[in-house]
Each structure stands twice: as C-alpha cells, then as structure tokens.
Amino acid sequence: MTVDDGLLKRLLLAPGPSGFEAPAQEVVRSRLAALGEVQADALGNVWLAVGHGGTPRVAVVAHADQIGLIVTHVDEHGYLFIDKIGGVAPVLVPGRHFVVHGAAGPVQAVGGKKPSHIIPVAERNVAPPLEEQFLDIGAATREDALRRVAVGDPVTFTPDYVQLAPGVVASQALDDRAGVYAMMRALEHYAADPGAAELTGVATVHEETTCMGAKAQARRMEADVLVVVDGDFCSDTPAADAKRLAGEVRLGAGPVLGRGAGSNQRLLAFAREVAAAEGIAVQIKAYPEASSTDADELMATGAATLSLSIPVRYMHSPFEVAHTDDLEAAARLVAALARRAGEVWTGGSFEPRA
C-alpha cells in the first residue's frame, strides 16, 4: 500500500504533548483544509466533515497528543527539574536527548545521569523517581537558563523519523499520530469516492492525560457510528506476550479490531465483513474491560462504537515502531465502513446483533 510519507513525517516530527498540541494540530488543519471548512474548539480539538448532512453520521477519531515532560523548576546552577506528561517511565530519562520547546525556539537538553562507576551496585539498574531527575541544557546559572526556557515549557524526546526496513518506520509519537494519519487519509479516500453517509474526522487533545478532548467532543458530537483509532501493543517481539496482551498482534498484519467492552458487537461484525469484502487483513484483540483510549469517553454519546487500533511496538518510548501498510489499511477500512454504513443502518439505530 502506498503511504503518504511526507504527511506521516510531518505529523510525527511536530511536537505536541498533552496541552501543547498546537504544532501537530496545525499539520492536521493545513492538510484537511483542502477538503472543506476545518473547525476547532478552545481545547484544541480539530475536526472536519465530508458529505455534511448525510446519513448515517459516521465519525473517526484519533488523538493528536503525545507523551512528554514539563519543566517544573530551574535551580541556581541552571538545571531543569521536570515532571511527566502522560506515561513516561523514569527509566527513559537518564542520558536521553530531549528538546525543550521554549518561547524563543527549541532548546537541546540531556537527561542528567550519574556516571555508572560511582552508583552503588544495587542502584545501577533502577532509575530514580522522576522528581529527583533533571535536564542539562548547558546553562551555567539559573538566570542563564531562564533566558532560554521557562517553568511550564513542554519537553519531548528529540524528534526523528527512521526507516528500519521497507514500510517499517520508527519515530516518536506514533501513539497516536499513526491514528491521526489514518483518520486524515480515510477522509481523503472518502471524499474521492463518497457514499451516502456523513464522515467526520476528529483529532482530539489531552488523551494521554485526562481524555478531556474526547470528553468535550462527547458533549457536542451527534454521531451514529464512531470509530476510535489508537495504537495497540504488538506481541511479536521477545519482550511481549500475546497471552498477557489479550491477543496476538503483529506488525504489518493489518489494523486491530477490539472485541469486548470497547466495541459495539454488531458494528464489529460488520467491520469484519467489510474488511473481507475489501481484501483488508485485520487482527482481533480482546477488550475485557476499558479500552484505555478515547473510546471510553466517546461511547457516552450512545453511538455504536468500534475500537480500531494500529499495531505499534515500544509504545511510550523515545522510538516507537509501526508498519505503514497497517496505517493505510486502517484508513481504507474506515472509508469503506462509511460508504457501506447505510446497508445496516435501519430504523435510525445500530443495535447489537443478538
């Protein structure tokens, strides 16, 4: 499948930790403007409808924010103390390369670390709590540091985009810019070959922290069918276990359909039928409890909801890995679902199959 490498790269390299998503959302806005009027709210959610006024009303949602850090204090020697934005494990900070996104521009930083030979043996393999860690920007004093950074500045792992093999890419923020990419491409596919349904694409904010973007959308959204696209853990590495992850998920084997609490069962069955008809390979994963995605908030709209995931290795790390075929397959599946949604939309509802 042909990936729009330029779009994917722009999405992945744009910084956007929760609460600071504007650069990433600007990539979304500028691309979707070719399809119609892009809308937004004060939180930073961005959305666009294709086939406005059609029925049923289908929405595809992905979150634009990523994990990161935030500057909480600058000491007298110019070192930056930090806290996490989202799920950043303390072990990921020491010795890593970061970017502090200051008002005057990006500032390079390194996670401070004791030399291994002076760390007691018992402590060498344990990272200190995040509140005890710091970033080094090369400043000599607090005043020197504050000329370049400020308390409250967001911090990300240094952005990069690497092709490990044909179709296999490594970057920060694949959770969930991969989903945002699939959402945007689904809108483009649908605009080029529309059906009777209205298809709205939404890039939400704050998913990694409070799901506040999805909560706001749930109060205003009037969708009949919802597809929530996020990353999901791969089980195809030596560090993973399919039994513990509730499903065998392999890179390049297609998007993942969540079966259980995260999906309407009739919509799930229909998605599998559409995927088979379109020749799109899909994988299945069990969702025994909450989906831990925006779907948990958006299901409150009462819309029939489908959890659709992109396989991602090493989520919440400086480099996540995905296969571009999975991204494009997810986009094609969403567009096909929207085109065919009317086939099973009867009596103004989408009820679970008995």
N, C-alpha and C positions, 0 to 999 in steps of 0.2 A: 504494500500500500504506500502511496506517495504521501509523505509528510511535508507540511509547510515548515521547513527547517528554520526559515527566518522568523516566522511568527513564534514558534516554540522557543527559540533562543532569546528573543526579546522578552517574552514572558518570564523566562527563568532567570535572566540577568537583572530584571527590575527588582529593586529591594521593596519589601512590603511586609514586615512583621505586623502582627495584630495591632491595630490602632494607628498604623503608619502605612496603609496600603496604597496611598495615592499614586506613587510611581507605577505600580503594577496595574492599577485600575486605569491609568492613562493609556497604557498599551491596549487594554480592552476597549476603551472608548474610541480611540482613534481607528481601530480596525472595524468595529461594528458600525461606525458612522456611515460606512458605505451602504449599509442595509436599511437605514432608517433613522428615526429620532431616538437617540440614546437618552435614557432617563437615569436619575440618581437621587439619593436622599442624603440627609445631613450626616448619617453614619459613614457613608462611603459606598454603600451598595450601588451597583450599576446593573441596568437591565435594558433589554430591547425586545420588542415583539415583532414577529414576522407573521403575516396573514392576520393582522389585527381584526378582531370581531368574529373570527371563525370559531367553529365548534368541532370537537370539544376543545377546551383550553388546556394546552399542554405546556408545562414549564420544565426546563432543565436548569439545574442549579449546581454551582461549584464554588468553592471558597478561594478567594484570591490571596488570603494572608498566609504567612509562613511563620515558623518558629524563629526566635531570635533572643536578643538580650536588650537590656536598657541600662543606661548609666544612672546610678543612684547616688554616687558621691565621688568627689575628686579630693585626694588627700594633699598634704602640704608638699609632697615630692612629685606631684603630677600623675600619680597612678589613679586609674579609674576603677571604682568598685561597681559591681553590676548585680542585676537580678535577671531572672529568666522571663521571657515572653513565650508562653506555651511550654511544651515538653522538651526542655533542653536538659540532658543529663549532665551533672557536674563533671564527669569524666571527659566530656568533649571540649572543655575549655583550655586546660593547661597546654601551652606550646602551640596552640592553633593560631591561624591567621584570620583576623577579623577586619571588618570595616565599620567604623563609627560614622553614622550618617549625620554629620553636623550641618548647621545652617549655612556655613560657608563652603560646604563640599565634603566629600568623603575623606576620612582620616584613617590611615592604616594603623592597625593595632595587633599586638600579640598577647595571648593569654599567659600571664606570669606563671612561672614554674620554678621550683627549687631544683638545682642540679641533683640528679638521681643519687650521686655518691654521698650526699650529705643527708638524705632522707633515711630515717631508720628503716631497716629491712621490713619490719612488719607493716609499714605505712606506704611502701613503694607502689603497691598495686591498688591503692584506694585514693580516690580524688577527695580533696577537702570539700566541705559544704560550699555551695556557690557564694554565699555571703562572705566567705573567707578568701575568695579568689579575686583577681584583679586583672586589668588590662594595662599594657605598657604601650604608650604612644610616643615614647622617646622624649617626653617633656622633662624639664629639669625642676620645675616648680608648679605649684597649683595655678599660679597666675599664667604661666606659660601654657599649661594645658587648657585653661578656660578661654584662651584666645582662639582655640580651635574646636573645642567641644563644650557641651553644657549638660547639666543634670537633666535627664529626660530624653537625651538623644537615643535613638534606636541603634542597635548593633546587629549585623548579620555576619554569618560566615562569608569569607571572601567569595564573591560570585565567580563561577567559571562554568564552562559548557564543554564537555569532552565526549567524543565518540569512542566508545570502547571497542565496538565492532559494528558492522553494518546494521543499522536500526537500533543499536543499544547505546543509550545516552546516559551520561552521569552529570548531575548538577545539583545545586541546592534547589529547594522549593518545588520539586516535582510533586510533593504533597503540598498544595493541590493545584499547582499550575498545569499539571497534566490534565486534570479535570476541567480547568478553565479553558485550556486549548480545545478539548473535546467538545465543550459547550459551544464555543465560538464556531468551530468547524461544522457542528451539527446545524447551527443557524444558517451558515453559508450553503451547506448541502440542501437544506430545506428551502431556502429562498430560490435556489436554482431549479428545484423540482418540487413545488409545494403541493400540499393536499388541502383538504377542507378545514383542517384544524388551525387554530392559532398556536404558534410556538413561541414562547418567551424564554430567552436565555438570561440567567441571572448570575452575576459574580458577587458573592457575599463577602462580608468582612467579619473579623473577630472570631472565626470558628475555632482557632487554636486556643482561645482563652475563655470566652463566655458564650459563644454562639449568638451574640447579640444581633449580628446582621440577619441571621435566619429568624430570630425572634421577631424582629421588625417586619421582615417580609411575610411572616406567618399572619401578622395582623392586617396586612393590606392585600395579600395575594388572593386571587379568586380563581385558582387553577382547579381543573377537574382531575388532571393527571400530573403527577410530579415525578421527575427522575432526578435523583441526587447523585452526582458523580464525585467520588473522592478516591484517594489512594487506598490500597489494601496491601497487607503484608504478604510477601512471597514466601512460599515454603520450600523453594528449590535451591537453597544454599545450605552448607554444612551447619550454619548457625540457627536454622529454623526447623520446626517440627510440625508437619501437617496436622497431626492429632491435636496438638495444643492450639493451633491456629484455626481449628474448626473447618478445615478444608484444604485441599491440595491446590495451590495457586502457583502457576508457573509463568515466568516472563515470556512474552511472545505468544502465549496460548489463548489470547483473547480477553476481553473485559470480564469482570466477575459479577454475577448476579447473586445478590444476597437473599437467602431463603430463610424466613423466620420473621422475627419481630420488625425487621427493617423494611419489609416489602408487603404490599397487597398481593395475596396469592393468585388472584385472577390475572392481575397485571403481570406478575412474574411468569405465569404460564403463557400469556400472550407474547411476552418478550422473547421467550424461548422459541415460540412458533415463528415469530418474525425473524429472529436470528437464523433459524434453519432455512427459511424461505430465501433469505438474502445471502446465504452462504457465509455467515459470520460466526466464527467459533466463539463460544462463551464457556466460562467456568462457573462452578457453583460453590458457594460457601455458606455454611450455617450461621445464622444470626440468632443465637439462643436468647439474648437479652437486648439491650440498647445497641444501636448501630455505632454509637460514639461519633456520629457525623451530624451535619445539619439536618439530616432526615428526622432525627429525634424531635427537633423543634418544628419542622415544617409539616410533619404529619398531623399537627394540631389544626391545620386548615381543613381537615376532613377529606382532602384529596386522596385518590388512590396513588400510593407512593411506591416507587421502585428504587432500591439501593443498587447502584451500578458503580463498580469500582475499577480502577486502573491498577494492575499489579505493579508494585514498587518495592524494590529491595532497599534495605537500610534506611527506612523512614526515620525522620527526626535525627538526621546525622548531617555532617558537612557535605557529603556527596550521596545523593540518592540515585538509584538506577532504574530506568524503565525502558520498555521497547516501544518504538514509535508505531509499530503495527497495532499495538493494543490501543493507543490513543486514537488512531484513525478508525479502528473498528468500533470503538465506543461512539464516536461521532456519527458514523454511518448507521449504527443501530438506533440511536436517538432520533435521527432524521426519519428513518423508516418507521419507527414506532409512531411518530407524529403523523406521518402520511396515512397510516393504517388504523389509527386510533378510532376513527369513526365506525369501523367494522364491528367493534364490540361495545360501542357507546350507545346504550339503549335506555330509554326512559329517564334520561338525564342523570344516570348514575353509573358507577363502575363497581359493582358489588363483588365480593369474594366468591369464587367458584366453590360450590359445595364439595 
